[in-house]
Amino acid sequence: MLFGSLLVLDLRLFGLARSLAVKALASLTLPLALLGFAGAAMSGLLLFAADADDLLLHPAFRLKMLLLTLAGLNAAAFHARSGLDRQDLITRLQLVLSLMIWVGVIMCGRAIAYL
């Protein structure tokens, strides 16, 4: 829910489906992304509580926490500069960075189980 919603909005901001209004699409996708993040955070906290000592030492977990922090900072910066209203280079860089960060978060989450 989180990544899919962000991907749909990012693709629209990159120019796909120009017939869809950015603000209208954002009003649909951003609440879903926040709901997806809340669900992932709650389940992540439960998983963390079950094995906190080992996870704190796990490199993939630590990288995941760093990437989550960067994702939050990037999103805050994007919305602070009204990224939905802009179609400039900085907005596009933030969108690419966001997608790369979230792919990294997903990969780190998977790596925790295998490393």
N, C-alpha and C positions, 0 to 999 in steps of 0.2 A: 504494500500500500504506500509506504513512504517513498521508496525509490521509483516506483512506477508513476506516481503522481508528479514527482519532480521531473522525471524524464519527459512526460507529456507536456508539461509547461515549458521546459527548456527547449524542446523541439519546436514548439510554437514560437518562442522568442527568437529562435534561429531562423524563422521564416516559413516553416511548414504550416499548412492549414491556415493560410492568411485570412480565410473567411471567418475564422473564429476570433472574436474579440479577446484581446489579452486579459483585460480586467475580468471579463465574465468567466473565462477559463480559469484564471487564478482564484476566483471566488469559489470554484468547484474543487480545484485540485489542492490548494493549500490547506484547507481544513482536513482533507483526507490524509495529506502528508503529516500533519500534526497528530492526527489520530493514530496513524501508523507508527509515528515516532513514540507516542505515549505507550502504545501496546508493546513495542520493542523494548522500551526502557523498563517497563514493569516486569516483563518476562526476563530481561537481562539482569535486573536487580535480584530476582529470585534465583537465577542460576549463579550469580555472583555470591549470594549469601550461602549457597550450598558448598562452595569451594574457594572462599575468598583468599586464604593463605597461598594456595598454589597459583591462583589467577594473578595475584599482585606481582608475582615473579615471572610470569609468562610474557615473553617478548611480544607475541602477537596481541595479547590483551592490552599491553601498555601502548603499543602502536595504535590499536583500535581506539583507545581512550584519547590519545593525542589527535587522531583524525576526527573523532566526534567533536572535540573542542574546536578544531579548525573549521569544521562544517558549520558549527554554530556561529563562529566569528564571521565566516564568509556570508552566511545568510543575514546576519545582523547588518553587515556592511552593505550588502545588496539592497536590503529594504531601506536602510538609512539614506542611501543616495537615490531612492525611488527608481530602482532598477527596472520595475515593470513599465515605467514610462519612457525608458531610454532604449535606444537601439545602437549604442556606441560600442567601441572596442572594449572598454572596461567591463561593461555588462556581459559581453560575449566571453571575455576571459573568466569572469566570475562564474558563468554558467558552466564552462568547460571544467574549471577548477572544482565546482560543486559535484559534477558527475564523477570526476576522477576520485575525489575524496570519498564519495559514497560507495563507489566500486571498491576502493581500498578498505572501507569499513566492512563491507560484505566479505571480502577475501580474508581479512584478519579474523573475522568471526568464524569462518570455516576453518582457518588455520589453527585456531585454539584447540579444536578437537583432534588435530592430527600431529601437532608439533610437540 
